[in-house]
Amino acid sequence: MAVARERLRYDKINVVVTPPGFQAIRSVPVRDNSVVRLEITVTSRQIDGRHRASFKRTGIFYREGGGSTQIQGVTWQSDQTFRSDHNLDIQYALGATDIFVSVRNA
C-alpha cells in the first residue's frame, strides 16, 4: 500500500470584497485519486464597521479516476456562523480539479 503524506497547509489572506454577489477568494486544487479535508475560517469586518461575520466550514472533497472534484456527503459542515447581517455568507463551488471558495458581503 502506497502512502502519500503532505503537510497541513495554513493560508492567511486579506481580501476586499465589493458588492454585489459572491466573490471568489481562494481556490484549492484536488489531485486525481486523492481526498482533501478543507477547513476554512473566514472572519470579516465591513470597512465602515457596521457589519461583522465569522464562518467556519469543514468538508471532505475528492477526485477519483480522472473525474471531477466531488464532495463527500451533501454539503460541508457548518461548524460556526456568526453574522450581523443575513447577507454575509460563504460558499464553495466545485470545478473539474479545484474547490472555489467565495464570500459575500452585506
PEPE-V399190 format. One record per residue. RES is the residue in three letters. SS is DSSP state (2 for helix, 1 for strand, 0 for the rest). PHI is phi in radians with two decimals (* if undefined). D_LAST is the distance of its C-alpha to the last C-alpha in Angstrom with 1 decimal. Layout:
RES:SS:PHI:D_LAST / RES:SS:PHI:D_LAST
This chain:
MET:0:*:49.0 / ALA:0:-1.53:46.9 / VAL:0:-2.13:44.2 / ALA:0:-1.84:41.5 / ARG:0:-2.17:39.6 / GLU:0:-2.27:36.7 / ARG:0:-1.33:35.1 / LEU:0:-1.12:31.8 / ARG:0:-1.90:29.3 / TYR:0:-2.18:26.6 / ASP:0:-2.03:24.1 / LYS:0:-2.00:21.8 / ILE:0:-2.28:19.6 / ASN:0:-2.07:17.2 / VAL:0:-2.36:14.7 / VAL:0:-1.98:12.4 / VAL:0:-1.82:9.8 / THR:0:-1.94:9.3 / PRO:0:-1.24:7.8 / PRO:0:-1.69:8.7 / GLY:0:1.36:9.4 / PHE:0:-1.39:10.5 / GLN:1:-2.20:12.3 / ALA:1:-1.14:15.5 / ILE:1:-2.08:16.0 / ARG:1:-2.86:19.5 / SER:1:-2.08:22.3 / VAL:1:-2.16:25.0 / PRO:1:-1.28:28.5 / VAL:0:-2.15:30.6 / ARG:0:-1.23:34.3 / ASP:0:-1.06:36.6 / ASN:0:0.98:38.3 / SER:1:-2.49:35.9 / VAL:1:-2.26:33.3 / VAL:1:-2.22:30.2 / ARG:1:-1.70:28.4 / LEU:1:-1.88:24.9 / GLU:1:-2.09:23.2 / ILE:1:-2.16:19.8 / THR:1:-2.10:17.8 / VAL:1:-2.08:14.4 / THR:1:-2.16:13.4 / SER:1:-2.38:10.5 / ARG:1:-2.46:9.9 / GLN:0:-1.18:7.8 / ILE:0:-0.95:10.8 / ASP:0:-1.44:11.4 / GLY:0:1.42:11.3 / ARG:0:-1.32:9.3 / HIS:0:-2.33:7.2 / ARG:1:-2.46:9.0 / ALA:1:-2.73:9.7 / SER:1:-2.56:12.9 / PHE:1:-2.27:14.2 / LYS:1:-2.28:17.9 / ARG:1:-2.27:19.3 / THR:1:-2.32:23.0 / GLY:1:-2.65:24.8 / ILE:1:-1.93:28.2 / PHE:1:-2.13:28.5 / TYR:1:-2.64:31.8 / ARG:1:-2.39:33.9 / GLU:0:-2.27:37.5 / GLY:0:0.95:40.3 / GLY:0:1.40:38.4 / GLY:0:-1.35:35.9 / SER:0:-1.40:32.1 / THR:0:-1.13:29.7 / GLN:1:-2.25:29.3 / ILE:1:-1.87:27.6 / GLN:0:-1.40:30.0 / GLY:0:1.71:29.0 / VAL:0:-1.37:26.5 / THR:0:-2.76:23.3 / TRP:0:-1.35:22.3 / GLN:1:-1.48:22.5 / SER:1:-1.64:19.5 / ASP:1:-1.44:21.1 / GLN:1:-2.84:18.2 / THR:1:-2.55:14.7 / PHE:1:-2.28:13.2 / ARG:1:-2.70:9.7 / SER:0:-1.58:8.9 / ASP:0:-2.52:6.3 / HIS:0:-1.14:7.6 / ASN:0:-1.29:5.1 / LEU:0:-1.13:5.2 / ASP:1:-2.76:8.6 / ILE:1:-2.39:11.7 / GLN:1:-2.63:14.6 / TYR:1:-2.20:18.0 / ALA:1:-2.34:20.3 / LEU:1:-1.73:24.1 / GLY:0:-1.84:26.2 / ALA:0:-1.07:29.9 / THR:0:-2.25:30.1 / ASP:1:-2.45:26.6 / ILE:1:-1.94:23.5 / PHE:1:-1.92:20.3 / VAL:1:-1.84:17.2 / SER:1:-2.29:13.8 / VAL:1:-2.24:10.2 / ARG:1:-2.27:6.9 / ASN:0:-1.62:3.8 / ALA:0:-1.37:0.0
